[in-house]
């Protein structure tokens, strides 16, 4: 299943990349591959901006405006004037 | 029981509460200078019942376990340490995946929220993990320096920073705890499949009860309004005529609820559009067409029919749009983009529908 095209804020600086492969490990949508000993984005539109890659990149080579892709969170955030968070849907993603 | 509470307290970060007598605790085993509570790895009917209840949005806010360190099997200083959230379903998934093994489970305080959502909020996060490792003196309890985290916790954690601050190296396990035994048995190598989040029909079916329960109260309110308003006609208000006149409207509201909160989510990949709001709009249109097909709109004027079509499509669109939060692949940038178009359209659809219904009264 694919979501909207050309919306992700994901950016990879290949010059900084040290090729450790951590982004490939943590990405839940296989956005990254290793090409010539450095990470490369292979499936940009699969990115859900969870921020796992950026937070776990030891070379600080990845940037993304991470957040929750949740309409309810945006609505609640707009009404209460707070940051959109997952508060409303506690158990929704949990499974074995 | 007091004895147990005391032992539990040694390994936990928080105060002892009702969980100290939880049925899934089976004694305690020594660790470092004190001892740790031991957990069962077979889930009982009570665990299954608990999971069913939260799937139907019953008591979901307090389905928690006490944060702290727990033992599995005959855990000793060589046993691996697995980290999870204090949402009981997350904890249950992990302990049942560790059946017949010796291990430690470190439960972080995520306010009862599952690993992935808590990672998004950074409560399943670097600081919390570093503090917990220090608070329970983990370095004195185990000989190795390795923590195994669920992969979906990675969005809240910076593995290299945890290493710098605690000396513990982070290993990201598979996305699903059911893959954990295979992961551990293959010297912690994850297959590409273990690293990917899926969102199959069964996953979506599991998540729709919560959507249905959360949205039903708004639909019931709308139905009540429609019922009361149905008594209004050009000749005045007729309470006795209201129920029979309201029947088509109530049927349409119910079918748009089912379309948006159930059929939209379950049939997600079968709609030929990517926006969730658009998927819901199609589901709503189909449900309305079906209702019209079986004669629900037979007695309506064409203005009324248009009004109810607009309302039904808008409701279903809104409900399916809200399923973005339960889905596993929507980005905030994408949701923001579709909402910029969808929310004004839904408001126009519902308000426009109401205006048309009022106009219908005077024509």
Interface residues (C-beta under 8 A of the other chain):
Chain A: X1 X2 X3 X4 X5 X7 X8 X9 X22 X24 X25 X26 X27 X28 X29 X30 X46 X47 X48 X49 X50 X51 X52 X55 X56 X58 X65 X66 X67 X68 X69 X70 X71 X72 X73 X74 X84 X85 X86 X87 X88 X89 X90 X91 X92 X93 X94 X95 X96
Chain B: X54 X55 X60 X61 X63 X87 X89 X90 X92 X93 X96 X97 X112 X113 X114 X115 X116 X117 X118 X119 X120 X121 X151 X152 X154 X155 X156 X157 X158 X159 X160 X172 X175 X176 X177 X178 X190 X192 X195 X196 X197 X199 X203 X206 X207 X210 X268 X269 X274 X275 X276 X321 X322 X324 X325 X326 X327 X328 X329 X330 X331 X332 X333 X334 X335 X336 X337 X338 X339
